[in-house]
Amino acid sequence: MTDAPLVLGIETSCDETGIGIVRGHTLLANSIASSMEEHARFGGVVPEVASRAHLEAMTPTVEAALAEAGLKFSDIDAVAVTAGPGLAGALLVGVAAAKSYALGLGVPLYGVNHLAAHVAVDQLEHGPLPKPCIALLVSGGHSSLLLVPDVAQDVISLGSTVDDAAGEAFDKVARVLGLPFPGGPHIDRSARDGSGTAIAFPRGKIDDGTLDFSFSGLKTAVARWVEAREASGQSVHVADVAASFQEAVVDVLTRKALQACRKYDVHDLLIGGGVAANSRLRALAQERCDAAGVRLRVPRPGLCTDNGAMVAALGSNLVAAGISPSTLEIPADSSLPITTVHV
């Protein structure tokens, strides 16, 4: 696709300022500036801190992406930006920057959905998406099951979290275990020295007949188990707790995902979002997909977490599908529904 347009993608939904550049399904640059260290001492992302960090990082991160791709501003054919969902202030920074770049360069602007972008990014590694596919998106703010007939135009919600998202539960359990923020990578590493069957933690909504998720009860069960051990003077083997908690999460995620595949007779499963970088989730999903005859697609870990490449990838899909560009009046919508791919 050498004649495909060059799309600049801007992602600022949370704490990463991500700038990506793609041509068709070819990734040319993926530059990220993270403010995670600034949030670590608070044990979570502080919206005002994230917004200020995006303001400071925007121009140098865009310049870094252009340098990585060996391009000039004048080479860009379209600009795509996350318009939602996410933190309102953080989104505003990205949307304002995207409008400025699009207007200044005289190129079309595409406001896109953050969650649909997590689906689209897999194309940069594995090529065009099967139509349809089931997508399991798991991150700090979202746990969603989607039916995706066409990522540029048609994304259908099948189920979502009714309380804590999977990534949020990882962060909260990490805090209980005295592990650093963000909790996901630290629990993943700690769990490798523990047993996933050491403690029988609950599996929320595992057999309730829906495709929804619930991890709040699991998080509470872990906290109470640790408190009870400490109150009785017994030691807490952090690795076993981490492994058993992690196993409960990935068990539910993979079971529900394959239930969706069976229910809708879809034979391709895509997993995206920050939690998709979890090694146990990737391994168990592969094992269960192989047994069920389902083809599994998971981007490399660097493309699972928030990044500009995913936004550019979805923007490229919209351009290829002939979707009309957004206007310069597009809002930043912190609660943008997944069914709205383009605003």
Secondary structure by P-SEA (a helix, b strand, c coil): ccccbbbbbbbcccccbbbbbbccccccbbbbbbccccccccccccaaaaaaaaaacaaaaaaaaaaaaccccccccbbbbccccccaaaaaaaaaaaaaaaaaacbbbbbbbaaaaaaacccccccccccbbbbbbbcccccccccccccccbbbbccccccccaaaaaaaaaaaaccccccaaaaaaaaccccccccccccccccccccccccaaaaaaaaaaaaaaaaaccccaaaaaaaaaaaaaaaaaaaaaaaaaaaacccbbbbbccccccaaaaaaaaaaaaaacbbbbbcccccccccaaaaaaaaaaaaaacccccccccccccccccccccc
